[in-house]
């Protein structure tokens, strides 16, 4: 069995086909899938789909950095309410992090929201699921300040350097989520993955985004996890069965699923 550690079945690009996509994933041996939370607008649909597929779909709780604005404290109140209502069913605080790709207008608020959610994860003894884009240095600044919290989690959609992976692990216990990027022709991610311990690797799609080759540019879905596993196996010089076994163990241990 494979685990997709990051998917958005409630996204409007995937939602009309979500039920069929879940079945296709199961048919391909992807037995567990984790939905990342975004904000109060997307959250009800996430839980609606998750409730229909208990034991197969698992949910996170968190405020996505791209959703952080002037009202971020009100959004955080709703994250807290989700944690309260769904006590015991939330497997991670995520996806959280920093994203400056569209600008740094709310960089201060993003960093504040990240600190609050790091503290929430530590209080609940839950892992964190980290989204980063064009913001590594500020992330390391916040992470270092929060190193006393004993954080654990994964760097979602990882495409950074080996040094970035190692630096994150100075301040916590972090795995990397490897998705479709590893299959891209000009990506150097395979070289980085070859040097990261297999016990620190998770598989993910980020569906409906970042579909692996040969589907690049089209809608992604969890049934493509075996394509990503094959690319990881090639990078690690081992068999797909080994990747399936270890990455599933890694996911089940980290997220408690």
N, C-alpha and C positions, 0 to 999 in steps of 0.2 A: 504494500500500500504506500502511495505517495501522500504528502501533505502539501497543499498550497497555503503558504503562510501569509498571503496578502492578496485579497481580491475585493472587488466592489460589485456585487451582483445587483445592487440597487441603483447603480449609475444608469442614467437615461440611455446610454449607448448599448448597455447590456440588458437592462431591465425587461424589455419586451420578449427577450429570449431566455430569461434567467432560468426558468424551470427546465427547459430543454438543455441548456448549457450545464446545469448541475448534473443532469443525467448523463450527458456525454462525458463529463469528468469522472463520474463513478464508473462508467464503462471502460475508461482508460486506466482505472486503478487508482484514481485520486480519491481516497476515501474520506479525507477530512480537509476542510477549507475554512480559513479564518477571514472574516470580513473586518476591514479597517474602518473605523469611525471617522467622520469628517466634521460634521457640525449639526446643529439642531434641525436644519432643513432636511438633511439626508437621513438622519438617525431613525425616524419612525419606520421608513421603508426597510432599512437595514434589519431592524428587529422583526418586522412583519415577515420578511423572507426567512430570517433565522429561525423564527418560531415554527415555521412549516417544515424545517429540516433539522430538528434537534438531533445531536449526535453526529451530524455531518457538517453543518455550518456552526461556527463559533464566532463570537463577536468581541470586538474591542470597545473601549470608550475613550474618547479624546477629542481635542480640538485641533484640527489640521492648521498648520501655520498660514496657509493661504486664506483661511477663513478668519484670521485674527484681524480685528479692526478696532474702532473706538468702543464697540460694545463687547469686547472680549471677556470682560468680567461677567456680564450677563450670560454669555455663551458658556463660560466655565461653570456658572451656577447650574446650567442645564446638563453639563457633563456630570456634575456631582449628583444631580437628581437621577440620571440614568444609572449611575453606580448604585444608588440607594434602591431603586426599583428592581434592578436586575442583580441584586446581591448574589454572589456565588457563581454567576454565569459569565462574567466578564473575564477574559483570559489575558488581557494586556491593556495598558494605557497607550493608545495610539489611534491613528498615526499622528504623532506630535513631532515638533522640531522647528526648523528655521528654513525659510524659502525667500530669497532675495531676488529671484529671477525676474520678477515684474517690478522690482524697485525696493527701496528700503524705507518707505514712508512709515511703516508700522514695525520697524526693526526692534525698537525698544519694547513695544507691546508683545511682539513675538517672543523675545527673550524672557519677559516677565511671565508670560503664559507657559513657557517651557519650564521655568523654575517651579511654578506652582504644580505642574503636572508631574515633574520629577518627584516632588514631595508627596503627591498623591500616590504615585506608584510605590514609593517606599513605605508609606503608611499602610497600604493594602497588600504589601508584599507581592506585587505584580510586576512582570517585565514591562519594558517600554519598547515601542515600535517607532523607530526614528526615521523621519523624512528630512532630507537635507538637499538643498539646491543653492549653490553659489553662496554658502554661508558657513564653511567649515571652521574658520578661525573663531567666529562668534560662538559657534557650537562648542568648540573646545573650551572657550572661556567659561561658558555656563556649566559645562560638564565638570570642569576642574573645581569650580565653586561648590558643586553638588557632590563631589567625590565622597564626602562623609556619609552619603545616603546608602552606599553599597548597591548602586544601581546595576541591574542586569537587563539584557534585552537584545535587540538586533537592529542593525543598520539596514533599513529597508531599501530595496532597489540599489544595492551597493554597486558603485562603479568607480570608487576612489582608489587610492594607491595603497600599497602594502603598509607604508608608513602611517597613513590615516587610520587604517585598521589597528595597527599596533598602538598608536597614540590614544585612540579611544579606550583601549584596554588598560591604559595606565590609570584610568579613573573609574573603571567599572568592568563588568564582565559582558562583553559584546560579541555576538555572532554577526554574520553578514547574510542578508537575503539576496540570493542570486536569481535573476530573472532573465528575460529574453535578450538583454543587452549582450550576454556572453555569446550569443549566436551571431551577432552582427559582424560582418566581414572585417570592418576596420577597428573593432574593439580590441583593446589590450587587456580586457578583464580576465580572459582565460589565463594569461601569464600571472596575474595577481592571484587568482584562485589557486593556481598550482602551488603557491607558497603558503596558503592559509590552511591550517589543520582542518581535516574533514569534519571533525567534531564541532567545528565552529561555523559550519555552512548549513543554510536553510534554502529550500526551494520556494519560489514564489512566481506569480505571474504579474501582479498589479493589474489584472484584467479589470476593465477592457482595454488598458493601455499597454504599449511596449510589447506587442506580439513578437515572438521569436521567429527567426527564419525557418521555413520559407514563407511565413505569413506576415512578415514585417510590413507595416503600413495598414494592415487590416485590423479588425477588432480582435482583441485577445480574449482568451477564456482558459479556465482551469484545466481543460482537457489537453492543453499543450505542455503541461508540466513534464511529461516524458521527454519532449524535445529538449527542454532545458537540462534535464537530468543527463541526457546523452552528452551534451556539451560539457557539463561538469565532469562526467566520467572521463572524457577525452583529455580534459585539462589535468585531471588528477592521475591519469594513467591507470585507471582501474575499470571494473565493469559497472554497468548500469545497476545491476542487482545490489552491488555494494553501496552505491550512491543512494538508492532507494531505501535500503535498510538503515543506514547511518543517519541520513537527513530526516527520516521519519522519527527515529529515536530522538534526535536533537530537538525536533519540533514538539514532540509529545512531552519531553522533559521541560523545555523552556516555558511552554504555554500551559502545561498541566492538562492536556486534552487526551 
